[in-house]
Amino acid sequence: MFFSFDGVDGAGKSTQIARFHQWLEERGRTVVTCRDPGSTPLGEKIREILLERVDLAMHRRAEMLLFMAARAQLVEEVIRPALAAGEVVVSDRYLLANIVYQAHAGGLDADLVRQVGAAAIAGVRPDMTFLLDIDPAVAAQRIGRAPDRMEAYGLDYLRQVREGFLVEARARPEEIFVIDAQRDPDAIQTDIRALAQRRLTP
C-alpha cells in the first residue's frame, strides 16, 4: 500500500505523516517513510538545488525535470522495492506536486507534466493521496524558517497552488482526499486514519 501526503508548506504534513507512520506500525505494518524530492543520495542533492538554492536562476521546465529525476530515483531505489516486499510506503509529496506547482501555478502544460511524470514513476502510483488543505496565508505563519524556492515565489503563487490542488482533487476524488488542515491536529489525524482504514487489508 502506497500513501502520499501533499499540500502547501505549513499545512502540517510532517506532523501528520509521523503520527500516521506510528499508527501503521502499531497495527503491525512495516512502514517506509520518504520525501519527494529526497530520500536517496541523488534525490537529496537535487533537493538541495531545487529548494535551497533560491539564488540560482531556473526555468520552470528545468525545475520540473529535476523534480522528475529525483522521483525516478526514489521510485527505483526506495518505493518499488518496499512495495515488492509487502511494506507500506508513506511519501511526503509525489507527482501531484509537480502537476500543481509547475503546471497549474507555474504555467507549464499540465498534460506535458503528466506525460513526463508517467515516465518518471513507471507505473508506481499512490493508492491514496491525502491533500492537507489550508489557506496559504495561514500556512505561511506556521513556517519558522527562511522560505525555500517554492515559497519564495510569493503568496499569490501559493494561492494558485492551493487552487490547483483542489482542481486535481475534484477531478480524481477516488485518489485524492481533501482534509481540512486548519483544524486541531487530532481531528485531522482521525480523518486520515478513517480514510486509510477503508483501503488497508486486514
C-alpha positions, 0 to 999 in steps of 0.5 A: 500500500502506497500513501502520499501526503501533499499540500502547501508548506505549513499545512502540517504534513510532517506532523501528520505523516509521523503520527500516521507512520506510528499508527501503521506500525502499531497495527503491525505494518512495516512502514517506509517513510520518504520525501519527494524530492529526497530520500536517496543520495541523488534525490537529496542533492537535487533537493538541495538545488531545487529548494535551497538554492533560491539564488540560482536562476531556473526555468520552470521546465528545468525545475520540473525535470529535476523534480522528475529525476529525483522521483525516478530515483526514489521510485527505483531505489526506495518505493518499488522495492518496499512495495515488492516486499509487502511494506507500506510506503508513506511519501511526503509529496509525489507527482501531484506536486509537480502537476500543481506547482509547475503546471497549474501555478507555474504555467507549464502544460499540465498534460506535458507534466503528466506525460513526463511524470508517467515516465518518471514513476513507471507505473508506481502510483499512490493508492491514496493521496491525502491533500492537507488543505489550508489557506496559504496565508495561514500556512505561511505563519506556521513556517519558522524558517527562511522560505525555500524556492517554492515559497519564495515565489510569493503568496499569490503563487501559493494561492494558485497552488492551493487552487490547483490542488483542489482542481486535481482533487475534484477531478480524481476524488477516488485518489485524492482526499481533501482534509481540512488542515486548519483544524486541531491536529487530532481531528485531522489525524482521525480523518486520515486514519478513517480514510486509510482504514477503508483501503488497508487489508486486514 
